[in-house]
Amino acid sequence: MFDDDERLAMQEAHWLIEEFGAEAPLYAAMKAEKAIEQKDFGRCAHWKRILEILADSRPTKSAASKY
């Protein structure tokens, strides 16, 4: 079972993919950086978790997809 924070992070990651496609990790990284600048480390951890989810959800490219 997921807790509410994990569920929210997963929802936001999926929304970012829908909105920004391949740019989703960049957007999440900018949000994490902004949170660090504001010394909001809880929010930074949230965005870092979203980055992890985005990295895990990336499809692997097969050799066939190159051609």
C-alpha positions in Angstrom: 0.0 0.0 0.0 1.1 3.5 -0.7 0.9 6.4 1.8 -0.7 9.7 0.7 2.6 11.3 -0.1 3.7 8.5 -2.4 0.3 8.4 -4.1 0.5 12.2 -4.6 4.0 12.0 -6.0 2.9 9.3 -8.5 -0.1 11.3 -9.6 2.0 14.4 -10.1 4.6 12.4 -12.1 1.9 11.0 -14.4 0.5 14.5 -14.9 3.9 15.9 -15.7 4.4 13.2 -18.4 1.0 14.0 -19.9 1.7 17.8 -19.8 5.4 18.0 -20.7 6.3 14.6 -22.2 10.1 14.2 -22.4 10.5 17.5 -20.6 8.8 16.3 -17.4 12.1 15.4 -15.6 13.5 18.9 -16.4 10.4 20.5 -14.9 10.6 18.4 -11.7 14.3 19.2 -11.3 13.6 22.9 -11.6 10.9 22.6 -8.9 13.3 20.7 -6.7 16.0 23.3 -7.2 13.6 26.1 -6.4 12.6 24.3 -3.2 16.3 24.1 -2.2 16.8 27.8 -2.8 13.8 28.5 -0.5 15.2 26.0 2.1 12.0 24.0 1.8 13.6 20.6 2.1 10.4 18.7 2.5 9.1 20.0 -0.8 12.5 19.3 -2.3 12.3 15.7 -1.2 8.8 15.5 -2.7 10.1 16.6 -6.1 13.2 14.4 -5.9 10.8 11.4 -5.4 8.9 12.6 -8.4 12.1 12.6 -10.4 12.8 9.0 -9.2 9.3 7.9 -10.4 9.9 9.6 -13.7 13.2 7.8 -14.1 11.6 4.5 -13.3 8.7 5.0 -15.7 10.8 5.8 -18.7 10.4 3.1 -21.4 13.6 1.3 -22.4 14.5 1.6 -26.0 15.0 -1.6 -27.9 17.3 -2.1 -30.8 14.3 -2.4 -33.1 13.0 1.1 -32.2 16.2 2.7 -33.6 15.3 1.6 -37.2 
